[in-house]
Amino acid sequence: MSLIECIVVNALRRLGKVNLDRLAKIVFLIDKLGEYEAFNWDYIDLVLTSTEFINTIEKLTRDGVVKLIGNFIIPLSNDYDPGCGWLENTVNSTINYVVNRYGGD
């Protein structure tokens, strides 16, 4: 598993059902403030995007970990292990900081 999957899956667990654009913004803040630099972010037509982010969402959807309904993404399984390893506590701490500081709603 990868750091990218670790960030996305744990952010989704923290947020629950969330708009895909909102998730991208939260993951962007986690990536930047945590200094992980796991994603290559870009703005396309004023929309924040990352190939790695999109590929991870597609993989998680194929694997049945999340479900896309319209522009919302919903985590389906809390049993899925993204394989964070020793970084899990650091990643979760950064996620909690970002959600508490910038809001998850």
C-alpha positions as a Python dict, from the first residue, in 0.01 Angstrom:
ca = {
    (1, 'M'): (0, 0, 0),
    (2, 'S'): (107, 358, -34),
    (3, 'L'): (116, 681, 160),
    (4, 'I'): (-136, 821, -87),
    (5, 'E'): (-387, 547, -7),
    (6, 'C'): (-319, 592, 364),
    (7, 'I'): (-401, 964, 347),
    (8, 'V'): (-713, 924, 131),
    (9, 'V'): (-864, 629, 321),
    (10, 'N'): (-804, 778, 667),
    (11, 'A'): (-936, 1119, 558),
    (12, 'L'): (-1251, 948, 427),
    (13, 'R'): (-1295, 759, 753),
    (14, 'R'): (-1270, 1087, 944),
    (15, 'L'): (-1508, 1277, 713),
    (16, 'G'): (-1763, 1010, 619),
    (17, 'K'): (-1983, 1101, 321),
    (18, 'V'): (-1815, 1394, 151),
    (19, 'N'): (-1824, 1588, -174),
    (20, 'L'): (-1536, 1476, -399),
    (21, 'D'): (-1412, 1835, -449),
    (22, 'R'): (-1416, 1891, -72),
    (23, 'L'): (-1220, 1569, -20),
    (24, 'A'): (-961, 1684, -274),
    (25, 'K'): (-918, 2015, -88),
    (26, 'I'): (-885, 1841, 250),
    (27, 'V'): (-635, 1588, 112),
    (28, 'F'): (-441, 1877, -49),
    (29, 'L'): (-414, 2051, 290),
    (30, 'I'): (-312, 1725, 460),
    (31, 'D'): (-45, 1665, 196),
    (32, 'K'): (95, 2019, 218),
    (33, 'L'): (70, 2084, 592),
    (34, 'G'): (202, 1737, 675),
    (35, 'E'): (485, 1795, 425),
    (36, 'Y'): (423, 1450, 274),
    (37, 'E'): (446, 1568, -89),
    (38, 'A'): (282, 1242, -195),
    (39, 'F'): (64, 1405, -463),
    (40, 'N'): (136, 1620, -767),
    (41, 'W'): (-135, 1885, -740),
    (42, 'D'): (-252, 2108, -1023),
    (43, 'Y'): (-535, 2349, -1100),
    (44, 'I'): (-736, 2270, -1411),
    (45, 'D'): (-1012, 2520, -1488),
    (46, 'L'): (-985, 2648, -1128),
    (47, 'V'): (-1040, 2296, -990),
    (48, 'L'): (-775, 2142, -765),
    (49, 'T'): (-678, 1801, -901),
    (50, 'S'): (-413, 1532, -887),
    (51, 'T'): (-366, 1227, -1106),
    (52, 'E'): (-262, 1027, -799),
    (53, 'F'): (-575, 1136, -612),
    (54, 'I'): (-806, 1041, -900),
    (55, 'N'): (-632, 706, -956),
    (56, 'T'): (-659, 623, -585),
    (57, 'I'): (-1032, 705, -578),
    (58, 'E'): (-1085, 487, -888),
    (59, 'K'): (-888, 198, -731),
    (60, 'L'): (-1079, 222, -403),
    (61, 'T'): (-1408, 224, -596),
    (62, 'R'): (-1309, -85, -797),
    (63, 'D'): (-1200, -261, -477),
    (64, 'G'): (-1536, -187, -310),
    (65, 'V'): (-1384, 28, -35),
    (66, 'V'): (-1579, 340, -136),
    (67, 'K'): (-1885, 419, -345),
    (68, 'L'): (-1940, 721, -567),
    (69, 'I'): (-2291, 863, -575),
    (70, 'G'): (-2308, 1168, -796),
    (71, 'N'): (-2031, 1396, -676),
    (72, 'F'): (-2020, 1237, -330),
    (73, 'I'): (-1792, 963, -206),
    (74, 'I'): (-1893, 730, 76),
    (75, 'P'): (-1662, 492, 264),
    (76, 'L'): (-1813, 142, 270),
    (77, 'S'): (-1566, -59, 476),
    (78, 'N'): (-1385, 28, 797),
    (79, 'D'): (-1208, -309, 777),
    (80, 'Y'): (-992, -202, 481),
    (81, 'D'): (-626, -160, 578),
    (82, 'P'): (-450, 102, 363),
    (83, 'G'): (-116, -13, 506),
    (84, 'C'): (0, 305, 674),
    (85, 'G'): (255, 126, 887),
    (86, 'W'): (456, 343, 1123),
    (87, 'L'): (315, 662, 961),
    (88, 'E'): (-44, 594, 1072),
    (89, 'N'): (-33, 807, 1388),
    (90, 'T'): (139, 1096, 1209),
    (91, 'V'): (-108, 1087, 920),
    (92, 'N'): (-409, 1070, 1154),
    (93, 'S'): (-272, 1358, 1361),
    (94, 'T'): (-238, 1571, 1048),
    (95, 'I'): (-589, 1473, 934),
    (96, 'N'): (-735, 1569, 1272),
    (97, 'Y'): (-553, 1903, 1267),
    (98, 'V'): (-674, 1988, 915),
    (99, 'V'): (-1035, 1883, 982),
    (100, 'N'): (-1047, 2070, 1315),
    (101, 'R'): (-878, 2380, 1173),
    (102, 'Y'): (-1041, 2403, 830),
    (103, 'G'): (-1358, 2201, 888),
    (104, 'G'): (-1476, 1883, 733),
    (105, 'D'): (-1824, 2010, 645),
}
